[in-house]
Each structure stands twice: as C-alpha cells, then as structure tokens.
Amino acid sequence: MGAVFSGLGAESNDGGSLPSKPSLGDLPENCISSILMYLDPPEICKLARLNRAFRGASWADFVWESKLPSNYKFLVRKILHESPENLAKKEIYARLCRPNRFDNDTKEFWLHKRSGKVSISVSSKALRITGIDDRRYWNYIPTEESRFQTVAYLHQIWWVEILGELELEFPPGTYSLFFRLQLGKASKRFGRRVCNLDQVHGWDIKPVRFQLSVSNGQPAISECYLCDPGNWVHYHVGDFVIENHSIPTKIKFSMIQIDCTHIKGGLCVDSVLICPSEFRGRYKKV
C-alpha cells in the first residue's frame, strides 16, 4: 500500500509524469459494495471512513438489507412508526439498533449492532402483578438500574403471581426468555451502591415456578429458589423457536409462588428479557 501512494505523482527519467498507479479509490462503488456485504456492520462503518468511494458504497441499500432481519418492514412500521419505503436501509439498521420504546413505553426493542439479531425487554409496568394496586404489598420505585427507570417492589405478600404476554412477528431463530429479578432494594449512599435486605424473606422455603407458552405450541416450565441477594439475576424460563416470520407469535409467561403457608417479601421485579439463545451467556442467570 505504501508503494502505491509513494508512486503517485512520481516523474519519469525524461521529465514526464508517470501514469498513476491504481488505488482503492479507483474501485467501482458497486464492486466495493459487493465486498462490504460479507462484513459485519461495525467493519463496514470503519471502512466507510477510508475515502469517498467506500463511503458511497457503504450506503448501498442491498448491503444493509442483507444485515437487516427478514421482517424488517414489519419492525419499521411497528417500532419506528414509519414506512420502510421512505428510509434508506442503512438508516433503518442504525435506528433499529437504538433502544426503541413501544406499547406506551412499556416495552423496548433493539437490534444487536454486530449480528442484527433482535432482543426485547418488557417492563414491570407491562406485567399483570397480583396486588400491585395495594401499597401494603407492592409499589413502583425509581431506579437507575433499570432501562425503564422503574421497578416493582414487593414489601410482603402471601400470593405472588406475575403474568405477561407479548405478540410480535419475530425473525426466524431460537430465543430465550428470562425474568430479571433482585432480592433486596438498592440505593445510593454517599455515592456508593448499597442494598437493603431487611425485607427479604420467604424465598428459601419453596421454589418459584416460571412458565412459558408460545402460540406455535412450545411450553416450558422451570422451578428454582431465588438467590444472590443484592444482585440482579436473569432467571431462565425457557426457549422457543420461530420458523415463520410472517406469522405473529403470541408468547405468554409467568412467575408464580402461591404457597400460602408463608409470606414472601423484599423482591424487585424489573423486566422480562427475550433475546437470541446464542446470547444467553451474556446474562447472569440461574
């Protein structure tokens, strides 16, 4: 590469200018675009800074359409509330990679920048929580530790029942569903995180039952004791497979502990996470 640039502008022995050697900028944009199709989105963006030809090639619609989920047109209408025909594919990709709220700001959608895979988070305010309207049992508390800035906090109750559902056209793939929970109530004191565990009780007596059902017939049930007080934990409920992106999939999920022989308390409920199963290792889970 250095020899190429050093040869530019050189003169021949008789004083005439030598023909310029070809450089990367001389490649046709359509050829560059065809190469960029085989790269990950972050790599495409880095190469777009090389020169004008690469920058122009990086905007080619067919490059970014190959990175978008197969149901991106539905997602643009549902999540961005726009017509996909009015947006460049690169802009669609960039906007879908940002956290996008929908359903009255109770759910959040985003694409993973490198893979273009879909993840969704469902806030506690989108869940049906038994007793949530009675402040003796539950209340919502603000926190910086939630992407929704609010979590549901359980003081104490006999009957814990949390239900939720989501209907969406998912891209084909295998997905995992988690409840994001924490025993204890975190706060800041003198700039440091502290977690009050005074009200945590009852979770070591009987396990919690998590359930998942999908409209295409893939039930899952898991049971476990809530653990690790003071830290957020992703409790794995189950996995499901999507094969046809053009058919809306309805997902129902729940968390139940209805043994009325003892009371339970001190629980923070943040959200439910749906992500590609290949990303399961990224989350602290049980």
N, C-alpha and C positions, 0 to 999 in steps of 0.2 A: 504493500500500500504506500509506504514512504517513497519508493522508487517512482511510483506513478506520479505522485504530487511533485517530487523534485524535478521530474522531467518536463513539467508544464512550463511553457514559456522559454525553454532552452533554445539555443541557436545552433545552426549547423556550422561547419568549418568555413563555408564560403560566405557566412554572414546572414544567410536566410534563416527564417524561423522553421524549426522542425514541426511536423504535424503533431498536434496534441494527442496524447495517448488517451484512450477512453477511461472514464471514471464512473463511479457509481451513479453520478447524476445524469449520465447518458442513457441509463437503462429506461426503457419504456415503462410508464406507470402501471400498465396492465400486467406486465411481467413481474414487477415488484409486488403488486397486489396478490398475484398468484402464489408468490413465495410467502407473503405475510399470512396467508390462510393457515399455514401449518404451524404458526407460532401462537403462544399464549398471549392474551390481551396485554399484560404488562410489557412483554417483549415488543409487541407491535408499537406501543406508545413510546418506548425508548428509541426504536429505530426511526420513528417519525421525526425525531429531532436531528437526524443526520443532515438532511438537505430538503430542498423544495420537492424533489421528485418523490422521496419517501413520505414526506408529509402529505402530498396529494394522494399517493397510493393508499395511505393508511385510512383515508376517508371512504374508500370504495365500499358500497353497500354489501356486495357479495362477501367481502372479508368478514364483516361484523355479523351478517346474517348467519354465517357458519358457526359463530360463537354463541348466538342467542338461543334460548330454549325453543323447542319446536312449537310451543304455544305462545310465543311472544306477542302475537297480535291480540290475543285474549288478555294477556297481562297488561299491555299498554292501555287497553280500554278500561279494565277493571282497576288497575293500580294507579296509572297516571292520568286516567280520565281524558285521554286524547285519542285521536285517530292515528293509527300506525302509519298510514299513507302520508301523513304530514310531517313525519320526522325522519331524519337520516338514521340509518341503522346504528352508527357509532353513538349518536346521541341517545338512542333508545337504550343501548347497552350501558352507557355511563349513568343514565338516570335510574335504571333498574338496579344498579349496583349500590345506590344510596339507600339508606333506610327510608322506606315509603309506608306511611300510615294509611289504613283504610278501615272501613266499617266503623265510622265515628271515632277514629283514632284509637280503637281498642285492639287492633292487630297491626303487625309490622312485617313487611316483606322486603327481601333483598336478594340480589344475586351475589355469589362469591366471585370476586374480581378475576381470579385466575381461571376458574373452571366454568363459570357461568351457571353453576348449579343453584337451585332455589332453596331458600330457608324462610320459615315463617315463625313469628312469635305471637302468641295470643296472651293478652294481658289478663290480670286477675279480674279486671272490671268486665271482661267479656265472658267470665265463667259464672255459672249458677251455683252460688255458695249458700247452703242451708244456714239460716240465721244471720246472714250478712247485714240485714237491716236493723238488727238488735245490737246496740252498742255494748250491752252486757257481755256479748260473745265476741263480736268481730268489729273491726273498724279499719278504714284505709289510712295508711300513714305515708307521708312523703319520704323519699329516699333517693340518694344519688346512685345507689347500687342497682337500680332497675332501669332498663332502657325506656320504661314508661313513667319513670319518676314517682311511681306509687306502687305499694304492695298491700295486700290484705293481711291483717294481723289478727290472729286468734288469741284472745285472752284465756278463755277456757270454755269448754262445752262437752256435752256427753256424746253428741252425734255429729260426726264430721262427714259431710257429703259435698263433694265438689264435682260438678258436671260441666262439660263443654262440648262444642261441636263446631265444625268448620266445613264449608262446601266450596270447592275450588277445582278448576281444571289444572291438574299437576302435570308437568312434563314427565315422560316415562322414566322410571328408575325405582330404586329401593330407598325408602325413607324410614327414619327412626323418630319416635315421639318420646319426649321427656317432660316431666314436671320439674320446674326449678323451685326448690324449697330451701328454707333455712330455719333451723331451730334457734330461737333467740331473736332479740331485736337490736339491730346495730345502730350506732350513732357516733358522732364525733365529739371528742372531749379534748380540749387543748390541741386541736389539730390531729389527734390520733384516733383511729378507729377502735371503738370498744363495743362489746356485745353483751347486753343484759340477758342473762339466762335464768333470772329469778322465777319466771312463769313457765319455764319448760318442764313439763311433766306428762306422764301417761303414755309416752311413745315407745317405751321399752317393755310394755306389758303384752300387747298384742300387735301383730304386724298390720301395716296399711295395705289395702288391696287396690291395685291400679288395673284399669281395664281399657281396652281399645277395641273398637269395631269399625269396620270400613264397609261402605256400601257394596263393594265387589266381593264381600264375604271373606274377610281375613281377621278373625277375632284374636285377641291376645289378652292374657291375664298374668299379672305378676304380683307377688307379695314380698314385702320387706319391712324391716324396722327402720324408722327414721333415725339418722345417725349424724355424727360430726357436728355437734352444737357450735354455733358461731360462724359457720361457713356455708356458703351456698353450694348446694348439691343438685345435680341433674339425675333424677330417678327415672331410669329407663322403663317405659311402659311396654313397648313392643315395636315391631317393624311391619311395614306393609309395602306392597309392590304396585306400581302404576304401569300399565301396559298401553293404555289408550288415552292420549292427552286431550282428545276432543270430547270426552265424556266427563262431566263434572263428577268428582268423587266427594262423597259425604263421609266425614270422619267424626265419630263420637268417642269421647274419652272421659274417664272419671277417676277420682281418688276417694276412697271410702274407708272409714274406720267407725263402725256403728256398734261396737261392743259397749253397751251402756252400763257395764259393771264398774267403769272407772271414767273419770273425766280426763280430757286432754287439753293442753294449752301451750302457749309460747311459740306458735308456729307462724312464720311468714310465708305467704304464697305469692310468688312473683309472677310466673307466667308458665305457659306450655310452649315448648320448642319442637318444631318439626324441621328436620334437616336431612340431607343425604346420609345414608347409613355409613358411607365411607368416611364421614367426618365425626363419627361417634367418639373417636379417641381424643378429640379436641376439648371435650367437656368432662369436668369432674363428675363422675357418675357412680351409681350403685345399680 
